[in-house]
């Protein structure tokens, strides 16, 4: 009996291609289409790329489609079977549609001519790279200048952590030691005794431990006053 030429009936090779998405049939692509039937809380705009990127990467990784962001579509000379090529093309188109639904009108024009998810991702990375760098400089300046004024230690540390988290989201390396230093720099002279203590152990102390010591000192100040 002649073999069917329907892509969904073709078998994938035992040794997967470097372009293989790990999907074994067109039915798997249909399942991906259903899984992509959602939108992110906020569409990509001019000022939320860092958080949007985190959400996209999480969603794409969760669906096992990270390769579509890392590789351009396979060339005709690749070692893909007919089935794997069909799976790649269909899944890539689905992800492109999902991208478009999660990009605002103000940004969509930048990727209107893109032919693959990889190209959309690359264009957006390049487009927002300079903005991310400028934002990183702004946030680092905040870390150096934030002061604890009329708020509790817990609130002040939360502010510092928030800035640190945003820096991490745009690819900056921020350690607990960096955040502790920012906290210490923003304290008044009334915290000098505990600042000396924390500074002496800063390289090995966690931000949580530093916060605990500072809160104990804060409570002592409040009792004395």
N, C-alpha and C positions, 0 to 999 in steps of 0.2 A: 504493500500500500504506500502511495507517495506521501512524503512528509509534508505537513502543512507549512505554508509560508507566512502564516500569521505570526507577528513578532511575539505575541503572548504565549505561543506554543513552543518557541525556541528555547533551548537550554543554554544556560550560561556555562562558560568553561570552568573546569575545576580550579585552575590558577587564575584568580581575578586580575583584570587589567588594572593599571595604575589609575585609570579613569572610572573604575567600577564604583557605583554608589552603594553597592551591597544590596540592591533590590533585585529580586529574581524573576519578576514578571510584571506585566502591565497592570495587573491587579494591585500590585504594591504601589504603583504610581497613583492609581485611583484612591488608595488609602491616604497617600500623601496629600492629594487634592482636598480630601475631607479634613485632614489635620490642619491644613493651611486656611481653613474657613474661619478665620478670626482676624481682628485688627488689634494693633497695639493701642495702649491707652492714649498715646499722643502721636500724631503724625510728625515726621521729620520737618522741622522748620529751620530758620536761620540760627537759632540759639539753643537748640536742645540736642545737638548731634551726639554729644558724649553719652548721654543717657539712652538715647534712641539706639545707638550702636550696641550698647550692652544688651538691650532687650532683643535686638535682631540676632546677635551672636548666640544668645541663649536659646532662642527659638530655633534657629537653624541647626545648632548642635543637637538640640533635643530631638530633632527630626532626622538626624544623621546625614544632613545635607551640607556639611561644612566644606566638602570638596568643591562644591559649586561656587564658593566664594574664593577659593584658593587657586583654582585652575581655570584657564580659558577653555572654551569648548574643544573637545578632542579633534585633532586634524584628521583628514581622511586616511592618513598613513598610520594612525594609531592601531593598537592591537585589539580593538573592541569588536565584539561580535555584533551582528545585526540587532540582536535583542538589547544588548547593553547600550548601543548607540541610540536606539529608539527610547530607551528608558532615560538616558541622559537628556536628550532633546526635550522630551515631554516634561520631565521634572524641572528642568531649567526654565521652561516657559511658565510653568506654574509658579515657580519662585519669583520670576520677573513680575508676574501679575500681582503677587502678594506684595512685592516691593512697592509697586506703583500705588497700591491702595493705602500704603503707609507712609507716603511722601506727600507733603502739602503742595498746593498749587504754586507757591512761591519758589519751590525748589525743583519741581518735576521737570521743568524745561531743561535743566542741566543734564538729565539722563534720558531725554526723549528719544535720542537716536541710538541708544545702547542696544546691542544685539544679544546680550547675555547677562545673567546675574553677576558673573565675575566682572563684567565691564561696568555695570551699575555700581557695584561695591567699590571698584577701583577709582571711578570718577568721583564718588562721594568722599572717599578717603583723601584724594588729592585736593578736592574743593575745600574741605574743612580742615586740612592740615595746618594751614597758616592761622586760621581762627583758633584752633586748639592750642597752638604755640602761644599766641597772644593771651589767651585765657589762662594758660598755665603761669605765665609771668604775673598776671594780675592776681591770681590766687596765691602764689608764693609771696607776693607783696602783702597780701592780707594776713598770711600766717606770721609775717614779721612785724605787723603793726597792730594786730588785734589786742585790745586791752580789756581786762576785767573791770568793768565799771557798773556798779549798782546791780550786779547779778551774782547768783551763787556760783560756787566752783563747778558744780554739776552742769549748769547752763553754759558756763564759759568753755568747759571741756567739750561739751556737745557741739558748740560752734566751731571749735578747732577741728574736731573729728569730721564735721560736715565739709569743711574746706579740704581736709586731707582726702576724704572719700572722692570728692570731685576731681582732685588732682590725679588720684589713682585711676579714675574712670577715663582720663585722657592720656593714659600711658606713663604717667610720672611715678617714679619710685619714691614712696614716702614710708618711712619706718616709724615705729613707736617713739624712738629716740628723737626724731625730727619733731613729732607732735608734742612730746614732753617739753622740748626746748621752746617751742612756740608758746605753750602754756606758761612756762616759767617767765618768759620774756614779757608776758602780759600782766603779771601780778604786781601789786603795790608792795611797798617796803614792809608792810605788816606781815608779809609771808616770807621775809628773808630767812628766818631760822630754818624753815622746812625746805626752802629753795636750795639752801646749801646741802642739806641732806639728800634731796632728790638728785641734785646735780652730781653728787659724788657716786651715785649708783645708776646714773642715767643710761649707760650703755647696756646694762643688763636688766633694767627695770621695765615692766610693762606700763603702758599708759593707764591701765586700770589700777595698778598698784600705786602709781604716782597720784592719781586722782583720790584714792582712799586716804593717803597721808595728808594731802592738801585739805580734804574735807574735815579730817580730824582737827587740823590746825584752825580751820575756819570756825568750827564749833567751839573751840577753846576761846577764840577771840570774841565770839558772840556771848559766851558766858561771862567773860571778864567785863564786857561792856554792858 
